[in-house]
């Protein structure tokens, strides 16, 4: 009698590995997103202290605030 190869075991190992990789990737993505939102909130708080600000953005670890005339009024980390 010929013994069959355990194909289901190989497939199970592959799917478990993919599930673990997916879980780690999702955790990393959520952490990156949370850090971005936290930095954006900090930038908003800094810019909103100035009554003349129109917009702000966070880029390369710097917070930029723009006034009503389109000039930078604050730039910081």
C-alpha positions in Angstrom: 0.0 0.0 0.0 1.3 3.4 -1.0 1.4 6.1 1.6 -0.2 9.4 0.7 1.7 12.6 1.2 0.4 14.9 4.0 -0.7 17.8 1.7 -3.1 19.1 4.2 -0.3 19.5 6.8 1.8 21.6 4.4 -1.3 23.7 3.5 -2.0 24.2 7.2 1.5 25.4 7.9 1.4 27.8 4.9 -2.0 29.3 6.0 -0.9 29.6 9.6 2.3 31.4 8.5 0.3 33.7 6.3 -2.0 34.5 9.1 0.9 35.4 11.5 2.5 37.6 8.8 -0.8 39.3 8.2 -1.4 39.9 11.9 2.1 41.4 12.4 1.7 43.6 9.3 -1.7 44.9 10.5 -0.4 45.7 13.9 2.5 47.6 12.3 0.1 49.6 10.1 -2.1 50.5 13.0 0.9 51.7 15.0 2.2 53.9 12.1 -1.3 55.3 11.6 -1.7 56.1 15.3 1.7 57.8 15.4 0.8 59.9 12.4 -2.5 61.0 14.0 -0.8 61.8 17.3 1.7 64.0 15.5 -1.0 65.7 13.5 -3.0 66.4 16.7 0.1 68.0 18.3 0.6 70.2 15.2 -3.1 71.3 15.3 -2.8 72.2 18.9 0.3 74.2 18.3 -1.1 76.1 15.4 -4.6 76.7 16.9 -2.9 78.7 19.7 -2.4 81.4 17.1 -5.7 83.1 16.2 -4.5 84.1 12.7 -3.8 80.6 11.4 -5.6 79.3 8.3 -4.1 75.9 7.8 -1.4 73.5 9.0 0.4 70.4 8.0 2.9 68.0 9.4 5.8 66.9 7.2 9.3 65.5 7.9 8.9 66.0 11.7 8.1 69.7 11.2 4.8 71.4 11.9 3.9 74.2 9.5 1.3 76.8 10.2 0.0 79.3 7.6 -1.9 82.5 8.2 -4.7 84.1 6.3 -2.3 85.7 3.8 -0.6 82.4 3.0 2.6 83.2 5.0 4.3 80.8 7.4 3.6 82.0 10.9 5.1 79.0 12.8 7.4 76.2 11.9 8.5 73.8 14.6 8.5 70.2 15.7 
